[in-house]
Amino acid sequence: MDVAAALVMAMQTWGMIGALVAALFLTVGIDRIDEDARGAYIFRPLLIPGVLLIWPLVLWRWWQIETERAAWADRYRPVRASYGMAVILMSVGIIAIAIAGLSVRQTWPADIAPVQLSEGASQ
């Protein structure tokens, strides 16, 4: 299996698990952890893309709130504590991607003469 097929299969698996979590969370879980969401069914389809992408965080938070391991005020503290590290990792990642892109860029073949396109061809 090549890298592209492995990546596609990984993304399909992530999406299928995310769809299952979204179905369970948006039908059962959201009513149990958020009093304001009870009876509010119109906004739930809007949450599907987000739950598909961040389903591990949704499951973790759902478990934390259901088991009452975190007090109400402490529910958001673990996520906020990791913002600083996320900013640093994303900054390093962007710089690494830019350096990698500049280091593997292609050079133009010197033996091919440039050709000017006619004005009629651009229309």
Backbone bond lengths (Angstrom), bond angles and torsions (degrees), N, CA, C in turn:
res aa  C-N    CA-C-N  psi(-1)  N-CA   C-N-CA  omega(-1)  CA-C   N-CA-C  phi
1 M - - - 1.446 - - 1.529 107.85 -
2 D 1.310 116.29 130.43 1.448 118.97 179.63 1.529 110.96 -84.33
3 V 1.305 116.08 174.83 1.461 121.69 -174.55 1.525 111.10 -64.66
4 A 1.320 117.66 -40.49 1.460 120.68 -178.44 1.530 111.30 -63.14
5 A 1.323 116.83 -43.43 1.463 120.06 179.00 1.530 111.22 -65.38
6 A 1.326 116.17 -37.17 1.466 119.70 178.31 1.521 111.06 -66.39
7 L 1.324 116.72 -40.53 1.466 119.88 178.15 1.524 111.69 -65.75
8 V 1.329 116.10 -41.86 1.467 119.33 178.63 1.527 110.42 -63.35
9 M 1.326 117.08 -42.86 1.455 120.10 179.73 1.533 111.29 -65.91
10 A 1.331 116.76 -37.85 1.466 120.15 177.81 1.530 110.71 -64.51
11 M 1.318 117.32 -42.58 1.467 120.39 179.70 1.534 111.36 -68.17
12 Q 1.330 117.05 -36.83 1.464 119.69 176.52 1.518 111.01 -65.15
13 T 1.323 117.03 -41.43 1.459 120.78 178.08 1.526 110.64 -64.41
14 W 1.332 116.49 -44.21 1.468 121.33 177.51 1.527 110.04 -58.63
15 G 1.323 116.85 -43.81 1.462 120.86 -179.63 1.520 113.04 -67.51
16 M 1.328 117.15 -38.28 1.467 119.28 178.91 1.527 111.48 -67.56
17 I 1.329 116.27 -42.48 1.465 118.73 176.65 1.518 109.84 -64.98
18 G 1.331 117.14 -40.64 1.459 121.27 177.39 1.518 112.88 -61.63
19 A 1.336 117.01 -38.40 1.468 120.57 178.26 1.529 110.67 -66.17
20 L 1.322 116.60 -40.32 1.466 120.21 177.80 1.526 110.69 -64.82
21 V 1.329 116.86 -44.88 1.464 120.42 178.66 1.526 110.17 -63.95
22 A 1.331 117.39 -41.73 1.469 120.42 179.23 1.521 110.95 -61.91
23 A 1.321 117.14 -42.61 1.466 119.93 179.57 1.525 110.99 -63.27
24 L 1.326 116.79 -44.87 1.463 119.83 -179.81 1.519 111.94 -69.13
25 F 1.318 116.51 -46.27 1.458 119.73 -176.09 1.521 112.49 -67.13
26 L 1.320 117.07 -43.57 1.459 119.45 -175.57 1.520 113.27 -77.31
27 T 1.326 118.28 -16.70 1.464 119.27 176.23 1.522 112.31 -97.38
28 V 1.331 117.69 -36.02 1.459 120.96 -174.82 1.524 112.25 -114.62
29 G 1.305 117.26 -49.63 1.451 121.73 -168.06 1.502 116.06 -71.08
30 I 1.310 118.08 -38.78 1.458 119.78 -174.71 1.526 111.74 -66.32
31 D 1.319 117.21 -31.78 1.458 120.28 177.17 1.524 111.31 -68.72
32 R 1.311 116.77 -30.57 1.460 120.78 -176.19 1.518 112.99 -80.05
33 I 1.331 117.73 -28.26 1.459 118.96 -174.99 1.519 114.09 -105.41
34 D 1.317 118.27 -15.15 1.461 120.69 -178.65 1.516 109.57 -132.24
35 E 1.333 115.22 113.84 1.467 119.53 -178.25 1.523 111.92 -65.78
36 D 1.326 116.85 -32.07 1.463 120.33 -178.22 1.521 112.84 -71.22
37 A 1.317 118.29 -17.49 1.463 121.42 -178.67 1.520 112.70 -88.18
38 R 1.288 117.48 -8.66 1.470 120.10 -179.25 1.524 109.85 -66.45
39 G 1.296 115.58 123.61 1.457 120.94 179.10 1.517 114.28 83.05
40 A 1.315 118.39 -5.70 1.463 121.73 179.88 1.526 108.19 -97.79
41 Y 1.321 116.67 96.30 1.462 120.82 -174.01 1.528 113.43 -102.04
42 I 1.313 117.79 -13.94 1.462 120.50 -174.82 1.519 111.74 -71.63
43 F 1.326 118.94 -35.94 1.457 120.97 -175.64 1.531 113.45 -82.36
44 R 1.295 118.95 -14.46 1.463 121.59 -174.18 1.526 114.10 -62.02
45 P 1.324 120.94 -39.50 1.478 118.30 175.95 1.525 112.98 -61.39
46 L 1.319 117.36 -25.16 1.458 120.15 177.99 1.528 112.17 -69.44
47 L 1.319 117.16 -21.40 1.462 121.77 -179.08 1.527 113.30 -85.12
48 I 1.318 117.54 -13.68 1.472 121.25 -174.68 1.535 112.43 -57.49
49 P 1.344 121.18 -48.90 1.469 118.98 -179.36 1.525 113.22 -60.08
50 G 1.318 116.67 -39.14 1.458 119.72 179.41 1.512 112.32 -66.44
51 V 1.327 116.97 -43.10 1.466 120.31 179.70 1.521 110.54 -67.08
52 L 1.340 117.72 -35.10 1.465 120.36 176.71 1.520 111.80 -59.70
53 L 1.312 116.87 -36.83 1.460 120.23 -176.40 1.524 113.20 -84.37
54 I 1.317 118.00 -39.79 1.465 119.94 -174.05 1.522 111.74 -114.08
55 W 1.321 117.58 39.05 1.461 120.68 -176.60 1.523 113.92 -61.05
56 P 1.346 121.95 -31.49 1.469 117.56 176.88 1.526 112.29 -64.12
57 L 1.330 117.02 -39.17 1.459 120.68 177.31 1.522 110.86 -66.54
58 V 1.325 117.21 -39.18 1.471 120.96 177.89 1.523 110.54 -61.88
59 L 1.336 116.61 -45.44 1.467 119.65 178.74 1.521 111.43 -63.82
60 W 1.321 117.12 -42.39 1.469 120.34 -179.61 1.521 111.37 -62.80
61 R 1.345 116.35 -45.72 1.463 120.31 -179.58 1.525 110.87 -66.81
62 W 1.310 116.70 -39.81 1.464 121.30 178.42 1.527 109.16 -60.42
63 W 1.325 117.06 -45.55 1.455 121.44 179.10 1.530 111.48 -64.13
64 Q 1.335 116.71 -42.08 1.461 120.51 178.91 1.529 111.73 -60.94
65 I 1.307 116.73 -42.65 1.470 120.24 -177.17 1.522 110.75 -76.01
66 E 1.317 117.90 -40.33 1.468 120.92 -179.73 1.527 111.86 -64.26
67 T 1.307 117.28 -41.11 1.466 120.16 -177.76 1.519 111.88 -86.09
68 E 1.327 117.12 -1.39 1.463 123.68 179.68 1.514 111.59 55.13
69 R 1.317 116.29 37.65 1.455 120.94 176.68 1.522 110.93 -76.03
70 A 1.297 117.08 -23.02 1.462 121.09 179.52 1.516 109.03 -118.12
71 A 1.314 115.84 136.71 1.460 119.91 174.54 1.521 108.82 -67.76
72 W 1.321 117.34 164.94 1.452 120.60 -175.98 1.528 111.33 -58.08
73 A 1.310 117.37 -44.01 1.474 120.10 -178.76 1.527 111.88 -71.61
74 D 1.322 117.92 -24.35 1.454 121.32 -177.73 1.525 113.19 -88.96
75 R 1.317 118.71 -0.26 1.470 120.98 -176.89 1.515 112.27 -60.84
76 Y 1.317 117.46 -34.99 1.461 120.91 -173.25 1.516 112.92 -99.96
77 R 1.313 118.73 -7.56 1.454 121.73 -177.43 1.529 113.39 -63.44
78 P 1.332 121.91 -44.60 1.468 119.42 -178.58 1.527 113.30 -60.93
79 V 1.305 117.35 -36.49 1.458 119.84 -179.30 1.525 109.86 -71.56
80 R 1.312 117.54 -44.35 1.457 120.54 -179.45 1.515 112.22 -65.56
81 A 1.311 117.65 -30.14 1.458 120.51 179.90 1.526 111.69 -66.44
82 S 1.307 118.10 -24.79 1.466 120.55 -177.98 1.529 113.01 -92.16
83 Y 1.325 119.09 -0.28 1.457 120.63 -179.19 1.525 111.96 -61.95
84 G 1.329 117.73 -42.01 1.465 120.64 -179.33 1.516 111.79 -60.50
85 M 1.323 116.82 -44.76 1.466 120.67 179.10 1.525 110.62 -66.73
86 A 1.324 117.80 -36.57 1.461 120.74 178.85 1.526 110.73 -64.53
87 V 1.324 117.43 -40.19 1.464 120.79 178.80 1.526 110.35 -63.50
88 I 1.322 116.80 -42.85 1.465 120.27 -179.93 1.531 110.63 -65.17
89 L 1.335 117.43 -45.54 1.463 120.51 -179.19 1.524 111.98 -64.77
90 M 1.326 117.20 -39.89 1.463 119.68 178.85 1.529 110.91 -67.39
91 S 1.332 117.46 -38.52 1.464 120.32 178.13 1.523 111.31 -64.17
92 V 1.316 116.43 -44.86 1.467 120.28 177.92 1.527 110.13 -64.34
93 G 1.320 117.59 -39.13 1.458 121.32 178.90 1.517 112.68 -63.56
94 I 1.324 117.14 -42.22 1.467 120.26 179.27 1.523 110.44 -64.37
95 I 1.329 116.74 -42.51 1.466 120.10 178.79 1.526 110.23 -64.40
96 A 1.346 117.31 -42.06 1.463 120.60 179.44 1.520 111.51 -63.74
97 I 1.321 117.70 -39.90 1.464 120.87 178.32 1.524 110.74 -65.56
98 A 1.333 117.15 -41.08 1.466 120.00 179.11 1.523 111.16 -64.84
99 I 1.333 117.31 -42.66 1.465 120.45 179.12 1.526 110.42 -65.51
100 A 1.326 117.17 -43.10 1.468 119.97 178.90 1.521 110.93 -63.63
101 G 1.322 117.49 -39.85 1.465 120.33 178.92 1.515 112.60 -65.74
102 L 1.318 116.87 -38.63 1.459 119.56 179.02 1.531 112.11 -72.99
103 S 1.332 116.74 -29.61 1.464 118.84 -177.28 1.528 112.93 -79.11
104 V 1.314 118.97 -22.57 1.462 120.47 -178.33 1.523 112.58 -109.16
105 R 1.321 117.40 12.98 1.464 117.91 -178.58 1.516 110.67 -67.29
106 Q 1.294 115.04 151.80 1.459 120.97 -175.69 1.518 110.00 -89.32
107 T 1.306 114.61 154.27 1.460 119.94 175.01 1.527 108.42 -102.90
108 W 1.302 115.91 151.95 1.455 121.66 -179.04 1.520 109.28 -77.71
109 P 1.328 118.50 136.14 1.472 120.04 177.94 1.527 110.60 -62.32
110 A 1.321 116.29 130.76 1.464 121.19 -175.58 1.524 113.01 -76.72
111 D 1.319 118.62 -20.77 1.461 119.93 -174.60 1.533 113.42 -89.07
112 I 1.305 119.40 0.36 1.463 121.15 179.97 1.530 108.38 -101.94
113 A 1.310 115.36 124.25 1.461 120.33 -179.99 1.526 109.50 -81.62
114 P 1.323 118.15 141.03 1.455 120.04 178.24 1.525 111.28 -68.63
115 V 1.322 115.83 146.90 1.455 121.70 -179.22 1.520 108.00 -119.04
116 Q 1.341 116.66 128.55 1.454 120.25 178.41 1.519 108.89 -85.76
117 L 1.309 115.77 128.62 1.456 120.66 179.14 1.515 110.24 -78.94
118 S 1.309 116.48 148.64 1.470 119.12 -179.74 1.535 108.35 -76.77
119 E 1.297 116.64 160.53 1.465 121.19 -177.75 1.520 111.99 -67.44
120 G 1.310 118.07 -30.92 1.456 121.79 -179.34 1.520 112.67 -70.91
121 A 1.312 118.42 -24.19 1.460 121.77 -177.31 1.523 112.10 -73.62
122 S 1.333 117.72 -24.99 1.457 119.73 -177.28 1.543 112.40 -80.62
123 Q 1.304 118.16 -10.99 1.465 120.01 -177.72 1.458 111.08 -90.18
